[in-house]
Amino acid sequence: MREGSASQAVALGLLALSLLSVVQVPSANAQFINGADVSWLPQMEAAGYVFKNRYGVQMNCLDVLKEEGIDAIRIRAWVDPIGGYCGTKYVTKLAREADSLGFNVLIDFHCSDTWADPGHQTIPAAWSDDSLPQLLTQMYNYIYGVMDTLKSVGVVPKWVQVGNETDNGMLWPLGEASTHMGNFAEMIDTGYAAIKAVDSTTQVIVHLSQGNNDALYRRLFDGLRSYGARWDIIGMSVYPAWVNLPWDEDDSLAQITMKDMIARYHTKVMVVEAGYIYDQPVRANHFLLDLIAKTKAAGGLGVFYWEPECYNWQNYQLGAWDPRSGEPTVAMDAFLGTEATAVDKSPSVPGYSFSVYPNPFNPSTTISYSLPLPARVSITIYNVRGEEVRQLINGYELSGSHTVTWSPRNVSSGVYFCRITAGGRVATVKMLLLK
């Protein structure tokens, strides 16, 4: 290289480094993000749901959320879903509406035809027979296509997730991190490349659940780093009910994880999912205020509430809307920085109930039960000798109505007993199986 060319190259390199530092280092005064995932919203509206603000005035739900301090909207994207919900057309329409109202947009690519979470990372049906190279090509083309479609209607997402709650990778079995970490890393990097190819300003998130579990985050991100995967932000979920912890303890453990991720990987962090029990709005408010404060103190970018607009919808129990009035609960006051001390309109809460129907039965019967508060629930079937035949439920359940069906096989006709333990209460129902 000639001397003049070398000098020009050095100057250009220094300029590029300078510009890169401007892009990568966030402003100390950057606005903290108050976000909400409202991916169910168009589906709820199509079903006839209406939304009101805290004064009882019926409004567009997104406008209500803006009044409640929300400034960013998260939308999940599925590849080829049944009914089209969360498909590309659905996502584009909702993203365009949110963008037109001044919200920043986060797109959450599940890279599946349905829910992706720690227990489900299903390859889309159209990709199911693909080899790894073919799968990576499909993934790149899909993400690039959605991003390009959004850009064509004037929406450039500020953030995009590659995968949803990828605690053990994605696109199983090929991308199962516990056995194929290298494949998982290639998938993350493929998504990263597709997103940046459409718009280099969009920030890429890798999202895990259980923000309280720092060891999980170290294991996954150490693995991704060892295989050269790229990302901009580490996203986490914080749900005290799902990890069976008091909210303040869960928040504190999540803050430890945040600080560790920032120090260990020199990366940014964001709570992309959080939620609390709908019929405890004051506690939900305190949980959110504390989580927001701890996220800010750790240097995190923001907090997104998952589907706050839900009420009486698909048995979802962690919304922040009153199911009787159609108005936001005081939980949402947290995004305005206001602490709630009381609630005027408490959502209705069912009492304990327990029934078995039909009884006598053949070939199956349904056990129905209601809980006024979240509780650990055990439902077990015994024979007349007191021997355990089948345990149907053993775990933490949210408040509300629940059902479980018993369809006995290789069990003789006769008398059985169904025993339920919940919230310190025990009840037993005698059942008669007729064959």
N, C-alpha and C positions, 0 to 999 in steps of 0.2 A: 504494500500500500504506500502511495506517495505521502510525503510529509504533510502537504496541505489537506489531503483527504483524511489523514489520521487525525489532524487537529479538529477538522469538522466533525469527525465521528465522535471524538471525545466530548466536544461541545454538545452534540446532539444527545449523547448518552447522559451527560450531566443534566440536560434539560428534561429528558425522559424520567430520570430518577426524581427530579424535583417535582414534576407533575404527578408521578406515582405516589410520592409522599403526601401530596395534597389530597389525592383520592383516598388513600388508605387510612389516614389519621382523622378520626371524627372530631368535629369541633367540640370544645369543652361546653359550648352553649347549645349543642344540638338538642332539639326538642325530644322529650321522652314520649314514646309511642303508647297511646291508649287505643288498643285494638279490640276487635270483635270478629269472630268467625260466624258468619250468618249464611252458611251454605244451604241450610234448609229453607231460607226465607221465601224464595219464589215458589217452592213446593207447598209451603204453608199458605201462601197467598192464593195459590190455585185451588186449595182446599177450602177457601172461604174465611181464613183467619184475618182478623183486623187488629190493629195496634193503636194504642192511645199513649199520649204523653202523661206525665205525672199529674196533670191537671184534668185528665179525663177527655182531652180533645183527640179525636181520631185523626191520625196522621200517617204518612209514609213511614214505615219502620226505620229506614235509614235516617230520616230527618229527626226522629225521636232519639236515635243513638247519637246523632251529632249534638243534640241538646244535652245529652248525658255525658258529654266530654270525649266521645269516641272520635278518633281521627284517622283510623286505618281499618280496612276490611280484609279479612282472610277468606279465601274461597277454595274448597277442595275440588280437584279435577280427577275424573275417572276416564278411562280409555273408551270403553264401549258399554256403558251401564244400561241395565234394563230400564225402559221408560225414558231414557235420555237425561234423567236427573244427574247433575254434576258432569255431564258430557261437555264437549267443546262448545257447542252452541249455547248451552245453559250457562256455562262459565263466562263466555264472552259477553252475553247480555247483562249478567249481574255485575261483571267487572266494569263494563261501560257505564252502567248506571251509577255505581259507586264512584268511579273516576269523575263523572260529570258533576257529582255533588261535592267534589273537593277532597274525597278520601284518598289516601295512599292505598295501594292494592298489594296484597300478598297472595300468590298462587301456590297451592299445596298439591303437588303432583303425587298422588298415591301410586301411580304406575300400575294400576289394577283396574278391573271392571267394577270393583266394589271396595268395601272398607279394607284398608291396610293398617295394621296395628301390630303390637308385639306378638300377637297370637295368629295373625293372618297376613301373609304377604304373597298373595296369589297372582301368578302370571296371567295377564289378559288372555282370554280364550284364543284370540287371533295369533298370539305369540307362543302358544303352549308347546309346539313341536320344534321350536327354534333351537339351534345351537347357540353357544355363548356369543360368537361373533354376530350371528343373525339377530340375537336378542339385543345386543348393544346398538346395532343399526336401527332396529325398530324403535328402541327407546330414544335415540338421538332424533330420528325423524318425527316421532310423535311430539316430543317436548319442543323441538324447533318449530313444528307446525302450529302448535297452540300459541306459542309466543309470537310467531309471525302474524297469526290471525289477530291476536290482541293488538299488536302494533299497527296493523292495517286499519283498525277502527279507532286509533288514537290513544290506546292504553299501553303504557310501558310499566309493568309491575315494578315496584321498588324492591320487592323481595320475592324470591321463589324457593320453595322447598323441593329438593330431590328426595322423594320418599317421605313417608309419614310414620313416626315412631318406629324407626328402624333399629330397634334394640339388638336384633340378630340379623341385620341385613334386610334385603328386599328381593323380590322376584325369586322366591324359593322354587326349587331347591338350589338352582345354580348360584343364586346370590346370598345363600345362607352364610352369615358371617362366621359362625362357629366352626364351619368346615371349609368355607370358600372365601376367606377374607379378601384374597386378591381379586376374585370376581366382583365382590361387593364394591371394592375400591374402584374398579374399572367402571362399574355402573354409576357411582357417584361422580366420577370424573367425566364420564360421557354426558351426564346431565349438565354438569358445570359448563362443558364446552358448548353444548347446544344453546344454553341460556345466554352465554356471553357472545355467541355468534350473532344473536338477534340484537342484543343491546348490552354493551360492556358495563353499563352503569348499574344494572340489576344485581343485587346482592344475593348470593346463593347460600341457602340454609341446609344443614343436615340436622335432623330432628330426632331426638330420643324421648322416651317417656321417663317417668320416675326421676324427676329432678333431684330428689333426696338421695339418690344412689350414685355417689361420686365414682365408685369403683366401676360401675357399668360404663360411665362416660369415658373414664380412662382407658378401659379395655377396648371399646369401639374406636375411639379417636387415635389411640396409639396404633391400632391396626391399620386404620385408614392412612395415617401419616407414614407408616412403614412402607406402604405400597404407593405412595406418592399422590394420593387423592387430594383434590383441591376443594376448598369451601371458603366462605367469607364469614359466616355466622353459625354458631352452635345454638340450636333451638331446643327447648325443653318443655315438658308438660309438668304441671304442678296440680295434683288433685288429692287433697288430704283423704277424701272418702275412699279412693281406690287403693291407697297404700295403708289405710287403717291407722292414721296418725292424727294427733291433735294438729289443728291448722298452724299454730305458732311453731311447733316442732318441725313440721314439714317445710314451712317457709325458711326456717333457720338452716336446715340441711340443704335446701335448694340454693341458698346463698353461698354456702360452703362450696358447692359444686360450681356455681358461677365463678367465684373467685379463682378456684383451681383451674377451670378451663381457660380463663383469661391469662393467667400466669403461665400455665403449662404449654399452651399452643399459640399464645400471642394473638388470640382471635376475639371476636366480639360474641356476646351472648344475648339471647332474647327468650322470654317466656312466650311461646307461641300457642300454648293451650293452658287454661286454668279454669277451674269451676268449683262451685260449692253447692250445697243442698238448697234447693229452691225454697223450701218451707222454713228455712232458718236465715231470713234475709239480713238480720242484724249481724249475726255471726259471719255471714258471707261478706258483708261490708267490712268488718274488722279484718277478716282474712285477706281481702283484696288490698286494703290500705297497708297492711303489714307487708304483703308480698311486693307491692309497688315500691314501698320505702326500701325494702331490702334489696330489690333489684337495682334501684337507683344507686344505693350505697356500694353495691358490688361493681358498678360500672356497666350494668346491663342497659340494653337499648329500649326495652319496653315490655308490656304485658298485654296479651290478647286473651279475652274471655271467650270460651267456646260455647257458641250458640246461646247467648243470653236471652234472645227473643223468644225462645221456646216456652210454650205453656200448653198443657194437655196435648202434647204431641209425641207420638211414638214412645210413650213411657219414659221419656227423657226427664230426669229428676234434678239436673244441675243448671237449669236456666235461671234467669234473673228477672222473670216477668210474673206478675200475679195472675194465676189462672182464673180468678173470678172477675177481675176488673179489666184485664188486658193492658195493664199499665206496668212500667218497670218498677221493681221493688227497690227498697233503699240500698240493696247490694250495689246498685249502679252509682250511688252517691260517691263511692270510693274513687271513681274516675274524675270526679269533680273536686276531690280532696276533702270531702266532708265525711265526718264520722257520724254514724247513726247510733242513737241511743235507745230508740223505741220505734215501733212501727204501728201506724194507725190501722192498717188493713192487713192483718196476718192471713196468708193463704190458708185455706181449709186443710186440715190434716185428718186423715181417717184414723179411727181407733184400731185396736187389735181385733182381728177376726180370723176364723179358721174354719174351713168347711171342706167336705169331700163329696163330689157328685160326678156320676151317679153312684149310688150305694144301696143295694148290691150292684155289682158291675161285671161286665165281660164285653170286650177284652181289656178295656182300660178305664181308668177313672182320673179325674182332675182334682188336684188339691189346690184350693184357693186360700190366700192369706193376705192380710193387710197389716202394715206396720205404721204407727204414728211417728216413729223416729227411726233413723238408721240403726241396725242391730246385726249381730252375728246370729245367723239362723241355721238350725239343724232340723232336717226332716228325715226320719228314719222309719222303715217298715219292719215290724216284728211279727213272728208267728205266735201261735198260742202258747208255745213253750218259752217265750221270751227271747228267742234267738233272732239275731239280726238277719233280715232277708235282703234288704237293699237300703243304702243311704242315698237319698235323692238330692239333698241340698246340704252343704256344709260350708258356709262362708259368709262374708259380709254383704248385707243387702241394704239398699236405700229405702227410705220411707215410701209408702204408697201400696198399690195393689199388685200382687204377684200370683202366678200360677205355675204349677209343675204337673206333668202327667206321668202316671205310673202305668206301664204296659207290661205286666209280668209275663215272663217266659220261663218255661221249665219249672213252673210253680203249680202245685195242685190246688184244686178247689178247697175252700174252707174259710175260716175266720182269720183275719189279720188285724194288726193294730198300727195306725199311723200316728207317730209321736212327733210333735213340733216343739222346739225350744227357741224362744225369741224374746229378747229384751227382759230376761229374768222370769219369763212366763213359760209354763209347760202345759201342753194340752195333748190329749190322746183321743183318737176317734177309732171306733171299732168298724171294720170293713168286712164285707162278705163277697168273696170271689166265686162266681158261678161259671162252671165250664160245661 
